[in-house]
Amino acid sequence: MSKIHKNWITIIIFLIFSTALYFRYELELYTYLCEEESNAPACFVLYKEYSEREMSLPAKRYLKVSCEKEYELACNELEKSRVDESR
């Protein structure tokens, strides 16, 4: 097998492995970014992920944290959810 083929196989294996790790540790990555790095969009992504999994308590927590960090989309979503709850 030529050196070029070996390089391509190595790159493909690396990409597959990296993708698998990302999908395995996706929530942990966003949790770290949100809590340790104060990344408001990461908190909002966590809200969306937990909402899709129908885990309302962590979803609400991360939505509030994201809004507290002044992420406009999160504040709009929080306001929308407050209006829906008041009905």
TIKOLMI-247057 format. One record per atom (N, C-alpha, C): residue in three letters; x, y, z. Coordinates in steps of 0.1 Angstrom, whole numbers, plus 2048, in hexadecimal, padded with zeros to 3 digits. Example, Ala and Ser with C-alpha at 12.3 -4.5 7.8 and 13.67 -1.06 7.14 Angstrom:
BEGIN
ALA8847C784EALA87B7D384EALA8847DF84ESER8807EA847SER8897F5847SER88180084F
//
This chain:
BEGIN
MET8097F4800MET800800800MET80980C800SER8058167F8SER80E8227F7SER80C82B803LYS816834805LYS81683D810LYS80A846810ILE80584A804ILE7F9853803ILE7ED84B809HIS7EB83F805HIS7E083780AHIS7E1836819LYS7EC83381FLYS7EE83282DLYS7EA83F834ASN7EE84A82EASN7EB858834ASN7DC85A834TRP7D5857829TRP7C7859828TRP7C0850832ILE7C4843834ILE7BE83A83DILE7C084084BTHR7CB84584ETHR7CE84B85CTHR7C585785EILE7C385F854ILE7BB86B855ILE7AC867858ILE7A785D850ILE79A859851ILE79785285FILE7A084A864ILE79F844871ILE79F84F87CPHE7A785987APHE7A8864884PHE79A86B884LEU79586E878LEU788875878LEU77D86D87DILE77C86087BILE772858880ILE773857890PHE77F856895PHE7818558A3PHE77D8638AASER78186E8A3SER77E87B8A9SER76F87D8A9THR76887989FTHR75A87B89ETHR7538728A9ALA7588668AAALA75285D8B5ALA7548638C3LEU7608698C5LEU76286F8D2LEU75987B8D4TYR7578838CATYR74F88F8CBTYR74188B8CFPHE73B8818C7PHE72D87D8CAPHE72C8778D8ARG7368708DCARG7368698E9ARG7368748F5TYR73E87E8F3TYR7408888FETYR73B8958FBGLU7318968F2GLU72B8A38EEGLU7268AB8FALEU71D8A5902LEU7188AC90ELEU7228B1917GLU72C8A891AGLU7378AC923GLU73F8B791ELEU7418B8911LEU7488C390ALEU7418D090CTYR7348D0909TYR72C8DC90BTYR72A8E091ATHR7298D6922THR7298D9931THR7358E0935TYR7418DB931TYR74D8E1935TYR74E8F092FLEU74A8F1923LEU74B8FF91DLEU741908924CYS736904928CYS72C90C92ECYS73091093CGLU734906944GLU736908952GLU74490D955GLU74E90894EGLU75C90C951GLU761918949GLU75C91993DGLU761924934GLU75792F932SER74B92E939SER741938939SER73C93B92AASN73A931923ASN736932915ASN727931914ALA72093C912ALA71293D912ALA70C934906PRO7119358FAPRO70B92C8F0PRO70C91D8F3ALA7179198FAALA71790B8FEALA70C908908CYS709911911CYS6FE90F91ACYS6F190D913PHE6EF916908PHE6E3915900PHE6E29088F9VAL6ED9038F4VAL6EE8F68EDVAL6EA8EB8F7LEU6EF8EC903LEU6EB8E290ELEU6DC8E3910TYR6D68EF911TYR6C88F0912TYR6C18E9907LYS6C58EB8FBLYS6BE8E48EFLYS6C08D58F0GLU6CC8D08F4GLU6CE8C28F5GLU6C58BC8FFTYR6C58C290BTYR6BD8BC916TYR6AE8BD913SER6AA8C890CSER69C8C9908SER6988BE8FFGLU6A08BB8F5GLU69E8B08ECGLU69D8A28F3ARG6A48A18FEARG6A4894905ARG699894910GLU69189F910GLU6868A191AGLU68B8A0928MET6968A792BMET69B8A8938MET69A8B793CSER68E8BB942SER68B8C9943SER6938D094ELEU6978CA959LEU69E8D1963LEU6AC8D695FPRO6B48CD959PRO6C18D2954PRO6BF8DC948ALA6B58DA940ALA6B28E3935ALA6AF8F193ALYS6A68F2944LYS6A38FF949LYS6AF906950ARG6B78FE957ARG6C390395DARG6CD909953TYR6CF902949TYR6D990793FTYR6D3913937LEU6C6913935LEU6C091F92ELEU6C292B937LYS6BF92A944LYS6C193594DLYS6D093A94DVAL6D993094EVAL6E793494EVAL6EB93B941SER6E6936936SER6E993D929SER6E494B929CYS6D894D92ECYS6D295A92ECYS6DA963937GLU6DE95E943GLU6E596694DGLU6F396B947LYS6F896393DLYS704966937LYS70296F92AGLU6F597492AGLU6F197E920GLU6F1979911TYR6ED96C910TYR6EC966902TYR6DD9698FEGLU6DC9718F4GLU6CF9778F0GLU6C596C8ECLEU6C99618E4LEU6C09578E1LEU6BA9508EDALA6C394E8F7ALA6BE947903ALA6B495090BCYS6B795D90BCYS6AE966912CYS6A096690BASN6A09668FEASN6949668F6ASN68C9598F9GLU69394E8F9GLU68D9418FCGLU68894090ALEU68F946913LEU68A946921LEU67E94E923GLU67E95A91CGLU67296291CGLU66695B916LYS66895490BLYS65E94C905LYS65894190ESER66193B915SER65D93091ESER65593592AARG65994192FARG65194793AARG64394B935VAL642950929VAL635954924VAL62C947923ASP63293C91EASP62B93091CASP62692A929GLU62F92B934GLU62B926941GLU62092E948SER62093B945SER61694494BSER608942945ARG60793B93AARG5FA939934ARG5F292E93A
//
